[in-house]
């Protein structure tokens, strides 16, 4: 049985939407909404990893846990590794689930779907993917394609990730969702590795793991969570969460 902890990296330096973790959505900062979605999974403790005191205060005000990390981390994976080592120095939690801090509408069930495949001891990392149905997304380099082979219903073993349209020929294409459940030993190994050639070329961090021979499995989910990268995304998130609140 695994003992997961959920880590949410959050930093203020966003080029398209500065200060976005603290952007107001229905009277609460966006990072608090993400924290709540993660708490709803019931997987284990949820910790926000940030380099900003204001984010720590926002999470603590909501009743959550936040860890202040160094500001010079090159990636979210490095930030969550520092945070989990600070939060759990004795290593009680053997699975680290990395939920991006800009997914305020994410389905808690999608987060939870990332953990069960780690019951296979051969799997180092689990991520999520969803079948692409919109034609424009198939050729959009901002939509990362996950290429894999089916190993069970709703589960694939990742072979490659790319911004190109792949694989070629008839058949479904899959949109990669950047949420990861790490075996903690795999995360420790990953952050010690230098960036890999394909990672640099495609600008996709997960390729470092594949190039190092680590196994990534992908759980298939039903929809892509809204990532807040620009002002229009923030307005969509406000509309979605506002409608949910009215529904309750």
C-alpha positions in Angstrom: 0.0 0.0 0.0 1.3 3.4 -0.9 1.3 6.5 1.4 0.8 9.5 -0.9 1.4 13.2 -0.3 0.2 15.8 -2.8 2.5 18.7 -3.6 1.3 21.8 -5.4 4.2 24.0 -6.8 3.2 27.7 -7.0 5.3 30.7 -7.9 4.4 34.3 -8.7 6.6 34.8 -11.8 4.3 34.2 -14.7 5.0 36.1 -17.9 1.4 36.0 -19.3 -0.4 36.4 -16.0 1.8 37.8 -13.2 0.8 36.9 -9.7 -1.6 34.2 -10.9 -1.6 32.0 -7.8 -3.2 34.8 -5.9 -5.7 35.8 -8.6 -9.1 36.1 -7.2 -11.7 33.5 -8.1 -15.0 33.9 -6.3 -13.4 35.6 -3.4 -10.6 33.1 -2.9 -7.0 33.0 -4.4 -6.7 30.5 -7.3 -4.1 28.5 -5.3 -6.7 27.9 -2.6 -9.1 26.5 -5.1 -6.4 24.1 -6.4 -5.6 23.1 -2.8 -9.2 22.4 -2.1 -9.5 20.1 -5.2 -6.5 18.2 -4.0 -7.9 17.9 -0.4 -11.1 16.5 -1.9 -9.2 13.4 -3.2 -8.6 12.1 0.4 -5.3 10.6 -0.8 -3.2 12.1 2.0 -1.8 15.5 3.1 -1.7 18.3 0.7 1.3 20.7 0.7 1.8 23.9 -1.4 5.4 24.5 -2.3 6.2 28.1 -3.1 8.9 30.7 -3.0 6.5 33.5 -2.0 5.5 34.4 1.6 2.1 35.8 0.4 1.2 32.3 -1.0 2.2 30.7 2.2 -0.1 33.1 4.1 -3.0 32.5 1.7 -2.8 28.7 2.2 -2.4 28.9 5.9 -5.4 31.3 6.2 -7.5 28.6 4.4 -6.3 26.0 6.9 -3.7 24.4 4.7 0.0 23.6 4.8 2.6 25.5 2.8 6.4 25.1 2.6 8.6 28.0 1.6 11.3 26.9 -0.9 14.3 28.4 -2.6 13.5 30.8 -5.4 16.0 29.5 -7.9 14.6 26.1 -8.8 14.7 25.4 -12.5 11.4 23.4 -12.5 8.4 22.5 -10.4 9.8 19.0 -9.9 12.9 20.5 -8.2 10.6 22.7 -6.0 8.4 19.8 -4.9 11.4 17.6 -4.1 12.8 20.3 -1.8 9.3 20.7 -0.2 8.7 17.0 0.4 12.1 16.6 1.9 11.3 19.5 4.3 7.8 18.3 5.0 8.7 14.7 5.4 12.4 14.3 6.1 12.0 10.8 7.5 10.5 9.5 4.2 7.1 8.2 5.4 5.4 9.2 2.2 6.6 7.0 -0.7 4.4 8.5 -3.4 4.5 12.2 -4.4 1.7 13.5 -6.5 2.5 16.8 -8.3 -0.6 18.9 -9.1 0.1 22.1 -11.0 -0.9 25.2 -9.2 -2.9 26.7 -12.1 -5.6 24.0 -12.4 -8.4 25.4 -10.2 -11.2 23.4 -11.9 -9.4 20.0 -11.9 -11.5 17.0 -11.0 -10.3 15.4 -7.8 -11.1 12.0 -9.3 -8.5 12.7 -12.1 -5.9 13.4 -9.4 -6.8 10.2 -7.6 -6.5 8.2 -10.9 -2.8 8.8 -11.0 -1.9 6.7 -7.9 -3.2 3.1 -8.5 -0.9 2.3 -11.4 2.1 2.7 -9.0 1.0 -0.6 -7.5 3.1 -2.1 -10.3 6.6 -2.1 -9.0 8.0 -1.6 -12.5 6.3 1.8 -12.8 8.3 4.9 -11.8 5.9 7.7 -12.7 2.2 7.9 -13.6 0.7 10.8 -15.5 -2.6 11.5 -17.3 -3.8 11.7 -20.9 -7.1 12.2 -22.7 -8.1 11.4 -26.2 -8.1 14.5 -28.6 -11.3 15.1 -30.4 -10.9 18.7 -31.7 -9.0 18.7 -35.0 -7.2 22.0 -34.3 -5.6 20.4 -31.2 -4.0 17.6 -33.2 -1.6 20.1 -34.9 -1.3 22.6 -32.1 2.3 22.6 -30.7 1.0 23.9 -27.4 -1.0 20.7 -27.0 1.5 18.1 -25.9 0.9 14.6 -27.5 1.4 11.5 -25.5 2.4 8.5 -27.5 1.9 5.1 -25.8 0.8 1.5 -26.0 -2.3 0.2 -24.2 -1.4 -2.3 -21.5 -4.9 -2.5 -19.8 -8.3 -0.7 -20.3 -7.7 3.0 -19.6 -4.0 2.5 -19.0 -1.0 3.0 -21.4 2.7 2.8 -21.1 4.3 6.0 -22.4 6.7 5.7 -25.3 7.2 9.4 -26.1 5.9 12.9 -25.6 6.0 15.5 -28.3 4.6 18.9 -29.5 4.4 17.4 -33.0 1.4 15.5 -34.4 2.1 11.9 -33.5 1.8 9.1 -34.1 1.0 9.4 -37.8 -1.6 7.3 -39.6 -5.2 6.5 -38.6 -6.1 6.1 -34.9 -6.6 8.3 -31.8 -4.2 11.0 -30.6 -3.8 11.7 -26.9 -3.4 15.1 -25.1 -0.9 14.8 -22.2 -2.0 16.4 -18.9 1.0 17.5 -16.8 0.0 15.9 -13.5 2.5 13.3 -12.1 2.4 10.7 -9.4 6.0 9.9 -8.6 7.5 7.0 -6.7 9.5 9.1 -4.3 12.7 7.2 -5.2 12.1 8.1 -8.8 11.6 11.8 -8.0 14.9 11.8 -6.1 16.7 10.2 -9.1 15.0 12.5 -11.6 16.1 15.8 -10.0 19.7 14.6 -9.8 19.8 14.1 -13.5 20.9 16.9 -15.9 18.4 18.0 -18.6 18.4 15.5 -21.4 18.9 16.3 -25.2 15.2 15.5 -26.1 13.9 17.4 -23.1 15.8 20.5 -24.3 14.8 20.0 -27.9 11.0 19.5 -27.2 10.9 21.7 -24.1 9.3 18.8 -22.2 10.7 17.8 -18.8 9.2 14.3 -18.8 11.5 13.3 -21.6 14.4 13.4 -19.2 12.8 10.5 -17.3 12.2 8.5 -20.5 15.7 9.1 -21.8 17.1 7.8 -18.4 15.1 4.6 -18.9 12.4 5.4 -16.3 9.0 3.9 -16.9 6.0 6.3 -17.2 2.4 4.9 -17.3 -0.6 7.0 -18.3 -4.1 6.8 -16.9 -6.7 7.9 -19.4 -9.3 10.4 -18.1 -12.3 12.0 -19.6 -11.4 15.7 -20.0 -8.5 18.2 -19.9 -8.6 20.4 -16.8 -8.5 24.2 -17.5 -5.0 25.5 -17.1 -5.0 29.2 -16.3 -2.2 30.8 -18.4 -3.7 34.0 -19.6 -6.4 36.5 -18.5 -9.1 34.9 -20.7 -8.4 31.5 -18.9 -8.9 33.2 -15.6 -12.3 34.5 -16.7 -13.3 31.0 -17.8 -12.2 29.6 -14.4 -14.3 32.2 -12.7 -17.3 31.3 -14.8 -16.9 27.5 -14.2 -16.4 27.8 -10.5 -19.2 30.4 -10.1 -21.6 28.1 -11.9 -20.6 25.2 -9.6 -21.2 27.3 -6.5 -24.7 28.3 -7.8 -25.4 24.6 -8.4 -24.7 23.8 -4.8 
